[in-house]
Amino acid sequence: MDRKEFLKICGFSCLGVFGLSGMMQSCGTTHYASTNVQGNRLIVSKKEFEIIKNDTIRYRNHVVSKIEGINYPIIIYKNLNDTYSAFLLRCSHQGAELTVNGDVLTCSAHGSEFGKNGEVIQGPAEQQLTAFKVQTDAQNIYIQLS
Ligand code: FES
């Protein structure tokens, strides 16, 4: 193997490693929150939205919760003025589980997309996502499951 061939192979290998690590970082952006169910309420600590790094607090704009007994995860968005909204990650078209891509929720079955308010951005789905009633206090978010 000559020098030029070696550099070419190393270059592609490095690109592959950097590309893979970049993909893994973007896949790692969804935070699965530790939650608690009491009666019909899902309780999420507001601290689940905090990212503490070097004594600085930043906030996630969403977390996801998987709950035993419910077939689909729930996404909780942090909105302006410390308000929150919560949606079932179930496509309103034919019920496939949605993938979270930041503020866009994507269905891999037939390509529907939903916004962070549960609205349809792209069909074939026509109905918005199932939304939950949300209440808060200073520490927690309370999501009414039924
Ligand atoms: S089930 Fe989601 S687009 Fe069809």
Boltz pocket constraint, residues with backbone or C-beta under 6 A from the ligand:
constraints:
  - pocket:
      binder: B
      contacts: [[A, 91], [A, 92], [A, 93], [A, 94], [A, 95], [A, 96], [A, 107], [A, 108], [A, 109], [A, 110], [A, 111], [A, 112], [A, 123], [A, 124], [A, 125]]
      max_distance: 6.0
